[in-house]
Each structure stands twice: as structure tokens, then as C-alpha cells.
Amino acid sequence: MIKFIGANKWFNNTHVLKNINLEITKGEVIVICGPSGAGKSTLLRTINKLEQIDDGEIIVDGMYLSDPKTDLTALRAEIGMVFQHFNLYPHKTAVGNITLAPRKVRGLSKEKATERAHKLLEKVGLTHRRDAHPVQLSGGEQQRVAIARSLAMEPKIMLFDEPTSALDPELINEVLDVMISLAKEGMTMVVVTHEIGFAQKVADKVVFMDDGEILEVGVPPDIFVDPKHPRTRAFMSNVFHIPIFDDSLEEED
Amino acid sequence: MLVTGIKVTLILAAATTIFSLVLGTIVAILRISTITVFRALGTLYVEIFRNVPGLFWILFFYFIFPELLPEEWGQALNGYIYYPVVAGIAGLTVDNASYVSDILRSGRLSIPHGQREAAISSGLSRVQQYVHVLLPQMFRATLPPLGTRMVHNFKNTSLCMAISAPELTWATQNIESITFRGIEATTIATLFYVGLAGIMGAIIITLEKVLRIDVSAKKNSKIQ
């Protein structure tokens, strides 16, 4: 479904993606984790060409992203994307947000699109918020509307860019629940997140990145509990907050 | 003469408001385009038309522009009895559009980057991104300064007296010099200007109220 072949990207002189090779098959749920600045979001954003790679190739659903003949609009219509800051259209209601692209890109009638929006809002548990504008919604509600907005295009792939990082802790689960049910339905998902619980529950593979490189790919137990790479091990012990006793710290006492 | 003056002023104001809004939007889109040539064209437009007085452009379209055209066209324009009004509309439009484009551009800068990304990633074309996502937000964000600009433009219609377009200020002046009934004419003109500018202000405030999205329905977390 998605294949990275020797992908490289630079921001000016910074090498942000280093020789990325990764294959994601249909129905797989991939979690990308790693420290900030590792290139996780950039990697995710190359899949729908919000960012362009400078070298190598990415093939998504049989389309070569470096090929100038590839119809990007059509490709993007097949890939849903959910952002850290939701990015709902503030001037439109929940239903208006969800129906825009299906009507304009897919050419659905207003009635059809609205019907679909109602179904999706039911799915994310927001039937009662149909006519609310984004400012009237909580962060968790906004993110659920954003997921419904992406699903309305009936995408083949869903990309999540730290979907819960901007949420209050108590609102995170309502979003994760929607994502988990989506994963169980067989959606191909690529998720950049620090939610280890989510990864353990539904991820088929976890990709650990640091400094623009994929250091380790494996099933969740391997990466979280028994990582091979020392950098992964250091990261995980910080994430799980296992105290590291260090000589230099003791000396200070 | 006063009635004609009011009519002409209304025509000038309405036409320039609409035309400058359209032209200003186009120039604003050029200026925020990712294509360098478009951006340069937009900037050039603003630098030329905003930095030269509006009155100059009115005079330009009345006196100079017909000369630049092939002779027959120029003569046809000069012979056209409504040409002063047309030239006035052209001059005021190019002047006002430069301000409108600048105001709209500032509105674009206030929209978070993520809006465009959301629109792109949902498969909307460039035009659709503008029509459905960016422009509505640009107009909403800039409604107050845009309204002030349009009132300003309305008052600028009086500049057209310089090319004898029979608008209200020109009419008032003429009544004064022919009949010496200056006080009456001026009073009526003043009332008209104040009244119409007031109505424009009221329309803008109403629009702001209609478009404002009520936050009170639910308390909201800190993001956006």
C-alpha cells in the first residue's frame, strides 16, 4: 500500500529523513514513535506529499509520488489526515466541515453528503453536536469531528499526526477509542503518537525513529519491552520513567 | 441637479465598492501566491496604485487613458457623455483595490497554516481551497477594516468632481455658483453623506454580528 524506497529529505542543510525504507501493507496499523525532531511528522507528511522528498521514491496505492504525472489531488482524496491541532474550518459547522470535501471533490449531492456526515458523527459519538462550530467544541470533540471529516472521503489510508498531543489528558481516551475502533475495522493507519497504550493494543508494527533515521521496526512488545537499539532503549526507559542511576548524579549529592 | 448628484454618487459608490472588492481579491490572491511571478505582479500593482493619489488615477483615466488607445477608440471615449463617470469608477477602483488587497492579505496571514494543509490533504483543488476555506476566513477576519475602507472609498467619490462627473459635491458646488443657494445645497449634501456612511457602517456591524460564531454554547479547551 505504501512503500518508501531509499527516501531522503533535507531542510536546507539539515538531513531530516535519512535513507528511509519501509513497507506498509493494506490493513496494517503502524505507529511511529521517537523523540521530537526525529522526523516522524515529516515522514508522515511525505505520504500525501505535504512534504516532498529530495531523493528516493515513495509509492502509495500504486502511484509514484515523484512522477509529475501523478494526480496529487486524486491521491490526497484517498488519504485521510488528522492533525495535532485538528485544523477544523472555523467558519463551518461540524456537518459543514465533514461535507465540504465529499461534495466538492467527490461530487456528492448535499443530501447524500449530509446523510454520510450524520452517520459518521454517530460513529464518533457526536450526533448531538452536528450544528456546533469548532469553537463551541472541546478539543476531544474537535478531533473526533476531524476524524469524521477525513473518513467522509472514504479513504484507503488514514494518517494521524500526534492526534492527542494537544488534548487535555481526560479527553485523550475519547479520541483513542475512535482510532481503536477504526483500526479494528481494518483501516490502513499510520500514526505518529506517544500513546504507548494505543500502540500496544492495535499496532501491527512500531517504527522507532531518531535523528531522521528508522532505527528499529518491530511488533509492539519487542520495541517497548525489549528494544535492540541502545537509543530505543534509552527512549523507552524515559517514556516509562524507569529511573536511571548514573554516577554523575550521585556525585552531586 | 442635486437629485442627479445623489444618483451619480450612489452609482460611483456602488460600482467602485463591487469592482474594487473583486479586483482587490484578485490582487490579494496574486500577492499570497506561491508562484513568484504572480507575487511580483501583485506587489507591483499595490506599489503603483497605492502610492499614487486616487485623484491622480481619476485624472489619468479621464485625460490620459483615451490618448493611449488607438485614435478612434480614444475619440469614442471622449465623445461618450457618461465617460466622466466611467473614468471616475476606473480611477477609484484601481485606487481602492490596492487597499482592499492589502487588508485581505493581512487577513490571510492571520489564518493558521493548518487550514490550508487540511484543505490540501482532503483533496480540494487550489481554487476550491480559496473559495471554500481561505477567502471566507479572510473576509470574516478583515470585515472591520474592510468596512472602514469602503466608507473611505464612498467619500472619495467626491474627487470625481475634478473631471466634472456630475456627482453630489460637484452638484453642490455648481448650485452655489449658479444660484448662490450654497447653504441649502451643502446641508442636503452633508445629510446625504452622513446618512449613507451611517447606513454602510450599520450594514457592516450587522454583518459582523451575523457572521460571529457564538462561543457560549460550550466552554472550550485552549486550542484554536
Contacts between the chains, C-beta under 8 A, distances in Angstrom:
chain1	res1	chain2	res2	distance
A	48	B	121	5.4
A	50	B	117	6.0
A	50	B	120	6.7
A	50	B	121	6.4
A	73	B	123	5.2
A	73	B	124	7.7
A	73	B	125	5.8
A	74	B	123	7.1
A	76	B	120	6.6
A	76	B	121	5.5
A	76	B	122	7.0
A	76	B	123	4.5
A	77	B	122	7.2
A	77	B	123	3.2
A	78	B	123	7.9
A	79	B	121	7.0
A	80	B	121	7.8
A	80	B	122	7.9
A	81	B	117	7.8
A	81	B	118	7.6
A	81	B	121	4.0
A	81	B	122	7.8
A	83	B	114	5.7
A	83	B	117	7.0
A	83	B	118	6.7
A	85	B	112	7.3
A	85	B	114	5.5
A	85	B	223	5.9
A	85	B	224	6.3
A	86	B	114	8.0
A	86	B	223	7.2
A	86	B	224	6.9
A	87	B	112	7.4
A	87	B	114	3.7
A	87	B	115	6.0
A	87	B	117	6.5
A	87	B	118	3.9
A	88	B	118	7.5
A	88	B	224	7.9
A	89	B	115	6.8
A	89	B	118	7.3
A	89	B	132	7.9
A	89	B	133	5.8
A	89	B	137	7.8
A	90	B	137	6.9
A	90	B	213	7.1
A	90	B	224	7.2
A	91	B	136	5.1
A	91	B	137	5.9
A	91	B	140	6.2
A	91	B	211	7.8
A	91	B	213	7.4
A	100	B	122	7.4
A	100	B	124	7.6
A	100	B	132	5.8
A	100	B	133	7.9
A	101	B	122	3.9
A	101	B	123	5.9
A	101	B	124	6.2
A	104	B	124	6.1
A	104	B	128	5.2
A	104	B	132	6.5
A	105	B	122	7.0
A	105	B	123	4.4
A	105	B	124	6.2
A	105	B	128	7.6
A	132	B	217	6.1
A	132	B	218	7.4
A	133	B	213	4.4
A	134	B	224	7.0
A	135	B	213	5.7
A	135	B	215	4.9
A	135	B	220	5.9
A	135	B	224	7.6
A	136	B	213	7.4
A	136	B	214	7.3
A	136	B	215	6.3
A	136	B	217	4.0
A	136	B	218	5.1
A	136	B	220	6.8
A	137	B	218	6.8
A	137	B	220	6.7
A	138	B	218	6.8
A	138	B	219	7.9
A	138	B	220	6.2
A	138	B	221	5.5
A	139	B	220	7.8
A	139	B	221	3.9
A	139	B	223	5.5
A	140	B	221	8.0
A	142	B	223	7.7
A	142	B	224	7.8
A	146	B	118	8.0
A	149	B	122	7.2
A	150	B	122	7.2
A	153	B	122	6.4
A	153	B	123	6.7
A	159	B	121	8.0
A	166	B	223	5.1
A	167	B	221	7.3
A	168	B	221	5.7
A	171	B	221	7.2
